[in-house]
Amino acid sequence: MLSALKNCSSENLIFLSAKNGRNINLLKDKLGELYTKISNVQVNKPLVRDLIPQNSTVILVIPIDEAAPKDRLILPQQMVLRELLEYGAIPLCCTPGTLQTTLNSLKNPTALVITDSQAFEEVSNILPESVPLTSFSILMARYKGSLELLLKGITALDSIKDGDTILISEGCTHHRQCGDIGSVKIPAWIKSYCKTEPVFDFSSGNSFPEDLSKYSLIVHCGGCMLNQNEMQSRVRHAAENNIPITNYGMLIAKIKGILERSLKPLNK
């Protein structure tokens, strides 16, 4: 211990006492400075602003159904909306049912449409092919730095067999509704697409499994409640164990046949 201290510069040494409170506030300040340095890259990283011109119109399609949280928007929707406002874009929010009316009201074409993944098919059918389309979940994958590995993992969906085990994982914990996307809709969509009967495991919050060996595929939420390091750690853990991993948005886009279209706005 003493030899290690000798190698430390004085500016990196803080002597403190929990008993009398000596230098506790100084320690907090130093930790705050360190966190700011680490998080600056993430704070300054664009979520959507680099994909559109300033002063352009962006439509956010937000379903309001039994699975939507009461009286609020979910975090990815809030994050996208806030960044668009700060950037000087003109965000318009609508539901899938009012999307056509919203499009008809525009004098100029929208630069981008961002939808909740659950409404991918409905929204895609309404939008002309010339209108760029992506999802909050896909934007979050890019923002968290996991897009390439999650895109690579989606290819495993085409080889799912009867009895294969698929992990559906969410970074948050919430009360599951009758039409819950993770526990109800995604398993049903996978079975319908694959024409097989896989087995499903579920995890939420901090309970991401250490042993992934039994899984043929991991389908993760957008990870909005996980920081970048935690989300990348989960994706990296799967990759190191040769377990394919993807996310909700990419899985739904592939199943609905619009994966290529949903990724096109990101290829700028």
N, C-alpha and C positions, 0 to 999 in steps of 0.2 A: 504494500500500500504506500509506504513512504517513498519507495523508488519511483512509483508511478506519479506521485505528487511532485517530485523533483523535476519530472519531465513536462509538467504543465506550466504554461505561462500564468503570470499572476492575474491577468484579466479573465482567465477561465476558472479561477478558484473563488469559491464563495464559502466562507465559514459561517455556519448558522446554528441556531439553537431553537428547537421546538419548545423548549422549556420556558425561555424568556422572550421568544419572538425575534431574536437577533437576526437581521438580514432576511427575514421571510419575504418581505415586500420586494427586496432586491432580487431574490430568486424568482419571484413571480414575474418581475419585469424582464429578466433574462430569458425565461421560458417564453414569454410573449414575443420577444424579439426573434427567438429561434423559430417559433411557429410561423411568424410573419415571413421570414426568409424562405421557409419550406413551402408555405402555401401560396406565395406570390405567383408561382408558375401557374397553379390551378386557377387562382383568382383572375389572372389576365388571359386565360385561355378562352377563345371564343366558343360559344355554344351554337350560335346560328348566324351571328352578324357577318361573318366572313363569306356567307353563302348568298347574300343578297345586296343589292345597291341600297344606299341610304335613300330615305324618303319613299321607299317602295312599300307596297301593301302586302301583308302576309296574313293568311287566314289560318286561324287555329280552330280545329274541329274538336269539340269537347263533348262527348256523350254525357247526358244526364240521365242515368238509369239507376237501378237498385244497387249496383256496385259502386257508384260514385259516392265519395264522402259527402256528408250533409254540410251545406252552407260554406263550402270552400273548394278551391282547386287543389289538385295534387301538386307536389313539389316541382316536377319537371314542367308542368304547365305554368306555374308561377315563375320559374327561372327563365323560360323562353319569353314569356310576356314582359318581364322586367328588362331583359336584355334588349328586346326589340324597341321598347320605349326609350331606353337610354341611348340606343344607337340612332334614333331618329326615324325609325321605320313606323309604319302605320298598321298595328295589329288589329285584326277584326276577329272576334270570337263568335262561333256559332255552333249549333249542334248538327249532326248529320242530316237531320230532317229539314233544317233551314239553310243548308249549304247552297242549294241551287238558287234560292232567293238572294242569298248574299252575293253569289257570283253575278247574278243578273243586275244587281244594284251598282256594280262597279263600272266606272267610266273607262278605266284602264285595266289591263290584265293584272292579276295578282302575280307577284314574283315567286311565291312559294306557298304551298298548303302543307300544314303540319297537322297530323291527325293522331288521335289516340289509336293505338294498334288494333283495338277491338273493332274499330270502324273502318279498317283498311279497305275491305272489299266494297262496302257501300260507297265510301268516298271515291275510290278508284273508278267505280262504274259511273259516277256523276261527272268526274273531271275529264275534260278532253286530254288526250295524250300529250298535248303541247304544254300542259300546266304541270310544273314540277311538284312532286309529291314525296313526302317522307313522313316519319313518325317521331313522336317525342322519345320513344324508346331507342330508336336508331341514333338520334342526336345525342342521347345520353351515353351510348356506347362509344361514340367518337370522342365525346367530352371526357370520359373516364379513361381514354387511351386503350380501349380493349377491342376496337372495331375489327381489326384484321383477324384476331384469333376467334372471335365470336362468329365472324363470317365463315371462316374455315370450318368451324364446328357444325354449321348447319347442314353440311353435306352428309353427315351421319344419319340424318332423318330418312334418307332413301334406303338405308340398309337395316332398319329396325325390324326385328322378327318377333314372332310370338314368344312371350316369356321374357324378353329383354326388359331390364329395369331402367327406368328413366327417372332422374331426380328433378323435381320442380322446386326451385329454390327462390325465396324472396328475402330481401335484406331487411324488411320491416316486419313488424307484428301488427296485425289488425284483425278485427272481428270479420270473419268470413261470411259473405252474404250467399243467398241461394244461387246466384249466378256468378259466383266468384271466378275470376279469370284463371287464377293459378290452379285451383283445385277442381274446377268443373269444366270450364270452356276449353282450356288448352289440352287436357287429356282427351276430351271428346274430339277435338280437331285432329290430334295426332292419330287417333284410332281410325278416323274417317280417311285421312290422307294415306296412311300406311297400309290400310286394310289388314291390320294385324291386331293382336291383343297383348300389348306390353303391360308390364307392372309399373305402378307409379309410387315413388316415395316423395315425401314433402319435407322441406325444412324452411324455417323462417328466422328472422333476427340473426343472432350470433351463432346459431346452431348448424353452420355449414360443416358437413362431415369431414373428418380427417381422412378416413379410409374411403376412397372413391372406386375401388377396384371392381365392385359389382355393377357399376353403371355403364350402360351403352351410350348414354347421352345425358347431359345436364342442360336444363333450360332455366336460365336465371332471369329475374325481373330486370328492370332498367338500372337498379342499384342506386336510386336517388337518395336513399337514406344511408348509404355507405360512402365513406370518403374514397378518394381516388386510390389510395394505397390499399385499402381493404378490398375494393372491387378488383383491382389488378392482382392482388394476392390470390383471390379465389380463382380467377381465370388462369393465372400462372400455375397454381397448384393442380388444376385439372390438366393443363397442357403437359406439365412435368410427369404426370401419371398416364399420359396418352389417352385421356378421356375427353372426347369432344364436348365442347360447351358452346352454347349460343344464348341469345336472349329472346324475350317475348316478341319484340318487334320483328326481328329477322325471321323467327319461326312462323309467325302469322303471315308475314309477307310472302314467304316461300310457299306456305300451304295455299294461299290465295292466288298464287301465280304472279305476284307483282314485286318480287324481291329486286329484280334488276331495275325496275322503275323507281323503287323507293330509295335506292342507293345512288341513282344518277345525280341528284342535286348535290351530293357530297363530293363528286368527282370534278371539282373545279380547281 
